[in-house]
């Protein structure tokens, strides 16, 4: 398995991984086998979709319990253990828990989703924004949009006004911070970005629930800017973090935001956004099928340059799950069978990166940030958003033909 690293670096990373896993999981023959799997990039045995889905949801519940049963721990790190609760991704985990509960009959998860929503309200800033992390009072535009999606889902299911009220405060914060060109530059991670299309999704959800055209107009202004960043081949400028080439994680954010805006609003559905999304997916799957999807390694490279040439020698597992989600949602509109086949292949291999077993409860059901686990994105860690999008992808795969739609 050659990922382009020097032999010395590979040996170092493999050794570190083995040590970290053993420190986390303990010492024993099964633990040694587990450490060897992660260190060498060997795949785990796969099972039926439901087994992997259940394990991912159970792990998310464990990540919530690790933070007192309110917000969800950002990640489990092999070196650091459980991190503090993360407002942004906890917010969009709410629709995942609710969708799983309603689809498979696990009603107790509604209470978990509600507890996250109440915690988000308790930690909401006085300006209406959602804080960046539990260690700062700084608010973030993107985080606020993601939590609005969770609050809207809770309001639609419960009709409790506190969730809609919190979402409205968040929406007003977003409108106040928007620039004249439709972008958000203040209270952002690295300025105006195309993945703020997911903020537009939240604003359109809010507009539909409240009838407030101010939210709809704000979403429309940013959407115009987002689509203007797309090249003819489907690649997006101003999509990556800072000046880096965009990783599949943020490309997935961008595409899903655009697609859900298209599905929500009549004025957006009259544009060419669907064709633009299909163009990007086509370029990604074509390049991936040609360069990476070989044998058992059915995973996308983590990042691409403007010519869709891979610029990373590892895979961002979250991005693979997100792209699969976009394809299954696209299938409810119009997309070729070959693209669905690619989504199936991505998910098939993602399942094989997930450990499901009894050796380590902290690892069972989790999805790593990178493959191999010592890759650049969230190295040596298992982010909650990776498990969330993996669970979403399985639910969409098995239910998209019945109109299934996750709302976050």
C-alpha positions as CSV (number, residue, x, y, z in Angstrom):
1,X,0.0,0.0,0.0
2,X,1.8,3.1,-1.2
3,X,0.5,6.5,-0.2
4,X,3.5,8.4,-1.4
5,X,5.1,9.0,1.9
6,X,8.8,8.3,2.6
7,X,9.5,5.0,4.1
8,X,10.8,6.6,7.3
9,X,7.6,8.6,7.7
10,X,5.4,5.5,7.0
11,X,7.2,3.5,9.6
12,X,6.9,6.4,12.1
13,X,3.2,6.8,11.5
14,X,2.4,3.1,11.6
15,X,4.4,2.7,14.9
16,X,2.6,5.7,16.5
17,X,-0.8,4.4,15.4
18,X,-0.2,1.0,16.9
19,X,0.9,2.5,20.2
20,X,-2.0,4.9,20.4
21,X,-4.5,2.2,19.7
22,X,-3.0,-0.1,22.4
23,X,-3.0,2.8,24.9
24,X,-6.7,3.4,24.1
25,X,-7.9,-0.1,23.8
26,X,-5.6,-1.9,26.3
27,X,-3.3,-4.9,25.9
28,X,-4.4,-8.3,24.6
29,X,-4.4,-10.4,21.5
30,X,-7.5,-8.9,20.1
31,X,-6.3,-5.4,20.8
32,X,-3.0,-6.1,19.0
33,X,-5.0,-7.3,16.0
34,X,-7.1,-4.0,16.2
35,X,-3.9,-1.9,16.4
36,X,-2.5,-3.8,13.4
37,X,-5.6,-3.0,11.3
38,X,-5.5,0.7,11.9
39,X,-1.7,0.9,11.6
40,X,-1.4,-0.8,8.3
41,X,-4.7,0.4,6.8
42,X,-6.1,-3.1,6.6
43,X,-9.9,-3.2,6.2
44,X,-12.2,-4.7,8.8
45,X,-14.8,-7.3,7.9
46,X,-18.1,-5.8,6.7
47,X,-21.6,-6.8,7.6
48,X,-25.1,-5.7,6.6
49,X,-25.9,-2.0,6.4
50,X,-28.1,-2.1,9.5
51,X,-25.2,-3.4,11.7
52,X,-22.9,-0.6,10.7
53,X,-25.7,2.0,11.0
54,X,-26.6,0.8,14.5
55,X,-23.0,0.9,15.5
56,X,-22.5,4.4,14.3
57,X,-25.6,5.7,16.1
58,X,-24.5,3.9,19.3
59,X,-21.1,5.6,19.1
60,X,-22.8,9.0,18.6
61,X,-24.8,8.3,21.8
62,X,-21.6,7.4,23.6
63,X,-20.0,10.6,22.4
64,X,-22.9,12.5,23.8
65,X,-22.7,10.6,27.2
66,X,-19.0,11.5,27.3
67,X,-20.1,15.2,27.6
68,X,-22.8,14.7,30.2
69,X,-25.6,13.7,27.9
70,X,-26.1,17.2,26.3
71,X,-23.8,18.2,23.5
72,X,-21.8,15.6,21.5
73,X,-18.1,15.3,21.9
74,X,-16.3,16.6,18.9
75,X,-14.1,13.6,18.5
76,X,-12.4,10.7,20.2
77,X,-8.7,11.1,19.9
78,X,-6.3,8.1,20.2
79,X,-3.9,10.4,21.9
80,X,-6.3,12.6,23.8
81,X,-9.5,10.7,24.5
82,X,-12.9,12.4,24.4
83,X,-12.9,16.1,23.4
84,X,-15.4,18.6,24.7
85,X,-18.9,19.0,23.1
86,X,-18.9,20.8,19.8
87,X,-21.8,23.1,19.1
88,X,-21.6,23.1,15.3
89,X,-21.8,19.4,14.6
90,X,-24.0,18.6,17.6
91,X,-26.6,20.8,15.9
92,X,-26.7,18.9,12.7
93,X,-26.5,15.5,14.5
94,X,-30.1,16.4,15.8
95,X,-31.7,15.5,12.4
96,X,-29.7,12.3,12.2
97,X,-30.9,11.1,15.6
98,X,-34.5,12.1,14.8
99,X,-34.4,10.5,11.4
100,X,-33.0,7.3,12.7
101,X,-35.6,7.2,15.5
102,X,-38.5,7.7,13.2
103,X,-37.3,5.3,10.5
104,X,-36.3,2.4,12.7
105,X,-38.5,2.9,15.8
106,X,-36.0,4.0,18.4
107,X,-38.1,6.6,20.1
108,X,-35.6,7.1,23.0
109,X,-33.4,9.0,20.6
110,X,-35.9,11.8,20.3
111,X,-35.0,12.7,23.9
112,X,-31.3,12.7,23.1
113,X,-31.9,15.1,20.2
114,X,-34.0,17.3,22.4
115,X,-31.2,17.5,25.0
116,X,-28.8,18.6,22.3
117,X,-31.2,21.3,21.2
118,X,-31.8,22.5,24.8
119,X,-28.0,22.6,25.4
120,X,-27.6,24.6,22.2
121,X,-30.1,27.2,23.4
122,X,-28.4,27.4,26.8
123,X,-25.1,28.1,25.1
124,X,-26.4,30.4,22.4
125,X,-24.7,33.8,22.5
126,X,-26.6,37.0,23.3
127,X,-26.1,38.2,19.7
128,X,-28.0,35.1,18.5
129,X,-25.0,33.3,17.1
130,X,-23.6,29.9,18.0
131,X,-20.2,29.8,19.6
132,X,-17.2,28.4,17.9
133,X,-16.2,26.0,20.7
134,X,-16.8,25.6,24.4
135,X,-13.5,27.3,25.1
136,X,-14.4,30.7,23.5
137,X,-17.3,33.2,23.4
138,X,-16.6,33.9,19.7
139,X,-19.6,33.1,17.4
140,X,-19.4,31.6,13.9
141,X,-21.6,32.0,10.9
142,X,-21.3,28.4,9.7
143,X,-21.8,26.9,13.1
144,X,-25.0,29.0,13.6
145,X,-26.4,27.7,10.3
146,X,-25.8,24.1,11.3
147,X,-27.5,24.5,14.7
148,X,-30.4,26.3,13.0
149,X,-31.0,23.1,11.0
150,X,-31.2,21.2,14.2
151,X,-33.5,23.6,15.9
152,X,-35.8,23.7,12.9
153,X,-36.0,19.9,12.9
154,X,-36.9,19.9,16.6
155,X,-39.6,22.6,16.1
156,X,-41.2,20.7,13.2
157,X,-41.3,17.5,15.2
158,X,-42.4,19.0,18.6
159,X,-44.0,22.4,17.8
160,X,-42.2,23.8,20.8
161,X,-41.7,27.5,20.2
162,X,-38.4,27.7,22.1
163,X,-36.6,25.9,19.2
164,X,-38.1,28.2,16.5
165,X,-37.4,31.3,18.7
166,X,-33.7,30.3,19.0
167,X,-33.5,29.6,15.3
168,X,-35.0,33.0,14.5
169,X,-32.4,34.7,16.8
170,X,-29.7,32.8,14.9
171,X,-31.2,33.8,11.5
172,X,-31.3,37.5,12.5
173,X,-27.6,37.2,13.5
174,X,-26.8,35.8,10.1
175,X,-28.7,38.6,8.3
176,X,-26.9,41.3,10.3
177,X,-23.5,40.0,9.5
178,X,-24.0,39.5,5.7
179,X,-22.0,41.6,3.4
180,X,-23.5,43.6,0.5
181,X,-22.2,41.1,-2.0
182,X,-24.1,38.3,-0.2
183,X,-21.0,36.7,1.5
184,X,-20.1,36.3,5.1
185,X,-16.6,37.5,6.0
186,X,-16.9,38.3,9.7
187,X,-17.3,35.6,12.3
188,X,-16.0,33.0,9.9
189,X,-13.1,30.5,9.9
190,X,-11.4,31.9,6.9
191,X,-13.6,34.4,5.1
192,X,-16.3,33.9,2.4
193,X,-16.6,30.3,1.4
194,X,-18.8,28.3,-0.9
195,X,-19.6,25.8,1.9
196,X,-21.7,28.6,3.4
197,X,-24.4,27.2,1.0
198,X,-25.3,25.1,4.0
199,X,-26.0,28.3,5.9
200,X,-28.3,29.2,3.0
201,X,-30.1,25.9,3.5
202,X,-30.7,26.8,7.1
203,X,-32.0,30.3,6.2
204,X,-34.4,28.8,3.6
205,X,-35.7,26.3,6.2
206,X,-36.2,29.2,8.6
207,X,-38.0,31.3,5.9
208,X,-40.4,28.4,5.2
209,X,-41.2,28.0,8.8
210,X,-41.6,31.7,9.6
211,X,-42.7,33.2,6.2
212,X,-39.9,35.8,6.7
213,X,-38.7,36.9,3.3
214,X,-35.6,38.5,4.9
215,X,-34.2,35.1,5.5
216,X,-35.0,34.0,2.0
217,X,-33.4,37.0,0.4
218,X,-30.2,36.6,2.5
219,X,-29.9,33.0,1.3
220,X,-30.5,34.0,-2.3
221,X,-27.8,36.7,-2.2
222,X,-25.2,34.2,-1.0
223,X,-26.3,31.5,-3.4
224,X,-25.6,33.9,-6.3
225,X,-22.1,34.3,-5.0
226,X,-21.5,30.6,-4.4
227,X,-22.5,29.6,-7.9
228,X,-20.3,32.3,-9.4
229,X,-17.3,30.6,-7.8
230,X,-17.8,27.4,-9.9
231,X,-15.6,26.7,-12.9
232,X,-16.9,25.2,-16.1
233,X,-15.6,21.8,-15.0
234,X,-17.5,21.9,-11.7
235,X,-14.6,22.8,-9.4
236,X,-15.3,25.6,-6.8
237,X,-12.9,28.4,-6.0
238,X,-13.0,29.8,-2.4
239,X,-14.1,26.3,-1.2
240,X,-11.1,25.1,0.7
241,X,-9.7,26.2,4.0
242,X,-7.6,29.4,3.5
243,X,-5.6,28.9,0.3
244,X,-5.6,25.1,0.4
245,X,-7.2,23.0,-2.4
246,X,-10.7,22.0,-1.2
247,X,-11.0,18.7,0.5
248,X,-14.0,16.4,-0.2
249,X,-15.5,17.4,3.2
250,X,-16.1,21.0,2.2
251,X,-17.0,20.2,-1.4
252,X,-19.6,17.9,0.1
253,X,-20.8,20.7,2.3
254,X,-21.1,23.0,-0.7
255,X,-23.0,20.5,-2.9
256,X,-25.4,19.4,-0.2
257,X,-26.2,23.0,0.6
258,X,-26.9,23.8,-3.0
259,X,-29.0,20.7,-3.5
260,X,-31.2,21.3,-0.4
261,X,-31.7,24.9,-1.4
262,X,-32.8,23.7,-4.8
263,X,-35.2,21.3,-3.2
264,X,-36.6,23.9,-0.8
265,X,-37.3,27.0,-2.8
266,X,-39.1,27.5,-6.0
267,X,-37.0,30.5,-7.1
268,X,-33.8,28.4,-6.7
269,X,-35.3,25.4,-8.4
270,X,-35.8,27.5,-11.5
271,X,-32.1,28.1,-11.8
272,X,-29.4,25.8,-13.3
273,X,-28.1,24.7,-9.8
274,X,-29.1,21.1,-10.3
275,X,-27.0,20.9,-13.5
276,X,-24.1,22.6,-11.7
277,X,-24.2,19.9,-8.9
278,X,-24.4,17.1,-11.4
279,X,-21.4,18.6,-13.2
280,X,-19.3,18.6,-10.1
281,X,-20.4,15.1,-9.1
282,X,-19.6,13.9,-12.6
283,X,-16.1,15.3,-12.5
284,X,-15.4,13.9,-9.0
285,X,-16.7,10.4,-9.9
286,X,-14.9,10.3,-13.2
287,X,-11.6,11.3,-11.7
288,X,-12.1,8.9,-8.7
289,X,-13.1,6.0,-10.8
290,X,-10.1,6.5,-13.0
291,X,-7.4,7.0,-10.3
292,X,-8.5,5.6,-7.0
293,X,-11.4,3.1,-7.3
294,X,-9.3,0.1,-7.9
295,X,-9.6,-3.2,-6.2
296,X,-10.7,-2.7,-2.6
297,X,-9.5,0.9,-2.3
298,X,-12.8,2.5,-3.3
299,X,-12.2,5.8,-1.7
300,X,-11.8,9.3,-3.0
301,X,-8.5,11.2,-2.6
302,X,-8.9,13.9,0.1
303,X,-8.5,16.9,-2.2
304,X,-8.4,18.1,-5.8
305,X,-6.9,21.1,-7.7
306,X,-8.8,23.2,-10.2
307,X,-8.2,20.6,-12.9
308,X,-9.6,17.8,-10.7
309,X,-6.2,16.3,-10.2
310,X,-5.8,14.7,-6.7
311,X,-3.5,16.7,-4.4
312,X,-3.5,14.3,-1.4
313,X,-2.3,10.8,-0.9
314,X,-4.9,9.9,1.7
315,X,-8.7,9.9,1.9
316,X,-11.0,12.1,4.0
317,X,-13.6,9.6,5.2
318,X,-16.2,12.2,6.1
319,X,-16.0,13.6,2.5
320,X,-16.6,10.1,1.1
321,X,-19.8,9.8,3.1
322,X,-20.9,13.3,2.2
323,X,-20.5,12.7,-1.5
324,X,-22.4,9.5,-1.2
325,X,-25.2,11.5,0.6
326,X,-25.3,14.0,-2.2
327,X,-25.5,11.3,-4.9
328,X,-28.4,9.5,-3.2
329,X,-30.3,12.8,-2.8
330,X,-29.6,13.6,-6.4
331,X,-31.1,10.3,-7.3
332,X,-34.4,11.6,-6.1
333,X,-34.2,14.2,-8.9
334,X,-32.2,12.9,-11.8
335,X,-28.8,11.2,-12.0
336,X,-27.2,8.3,-13.8
337,X,-26.9,4.8,-12.5
338,X,-23.2,5.0,-12.8
339,X,-23.1,7.7,-10.1
340,X,-25.3,5.7,-7.8
341,X,-22.9,2.8,-8.4
342,X,-20.0,5.1,-7.3
343,X,-21.9,6.0,-4.1
344,X,-22.6,2.4,-3.3
345,X,-18.8,1.6,-3.8
346,X,-17.8,4.5,-1.5
347,X,-20.2,3.3,1.2
348,X,-19.2,-0.3,0.8
349,X,-15.5,0.6,1.5
350,X,-16.4,3.1,4.3
351,X,-18.2,0.2,6.1
352,X,-14.9,-1.7,6.0
353,X,-13.0,1.1,7.7
354,X,-15.4,0.9,10.7
355,X,-14.5,-1.4,13.5
356,X,-17.6,-3.1,15.1
357,X,-16.7,-5.2,18.1
358,X,-16.2,-5.6,21.8
359,X,-12.5,-4.9,22.2
360,X,-12.8,-1.1,22.6
361,X,-16.1,0.6,23.2
362,X,-14.6,4.0,22.3
363,X,-13.7,2.8,18.8
364,X,-16.6,0.4,18.0
365,X,-18.9,2.2,15.5
366,X,-16.6,5.2,15.0
367,X,-15.4,6.5,11.7
368,X,-11.9,7.9,11.5
369,X,-11.1,11.3,10.1
370,X,-8.6,9.9,7.5
371,X,-7.7,6.7,5.8
372,X,-5.1,5.7,6.7
373,X,-5.9,7.0,10.2
374,X,-2.7,9.1,10.3
375,X,-3.7,11.1,7.3
376,X,-3.7,14.9,7.4
377,X,-7.4,15.5,8.1
378,X,-8.3,14.8,11.8
379,X,-5.4,12.4,12.1
380,X,-5.5,9.7,14.8
381,X,-9.0,10.9,15.6
382,X,-12.7,9.8,15.2
383,X,-14.8,13.0,14.6
384,X,-18.5,12.9,15.4
385,X,-19.3,14.4,12.0
386,X,-17.7,11.4,10.3
387,X,-20.0,9.0,12.1
388,X,-23.0,11.4,11.5
389,X,-22.5,11.5,7.7
390,X,-21.7,7.8,7.5
391,X,-25.1,7.1,9.2
392,X,-26.8,9.5,6.9
393,X,-25.4,7.9,3.9
394,X,-26.6,4.4,4.9
395,X,-30.1,5.8,5.7
396,X,-30.2,7.6,2.4
397,X,-28.9,4.6,0.4
398,X,-31.7,2.3,1.8
399,X,-34.5,4.8,1.7
400,X,-34.0,7.4,-1.1
401,X,-36.4,5.6,-3.4
402,X,-39.1,6.2,-0.8
403,X,-38.6,9.9,-0.7
404,X,-36.5,9.8,2.5
405,X,-34.9,13.2,3.2
406,X,-32.6,14.1,6.1
407,X,-33.0,17.7,7.2
408,X,-29.6,18.5,8.4
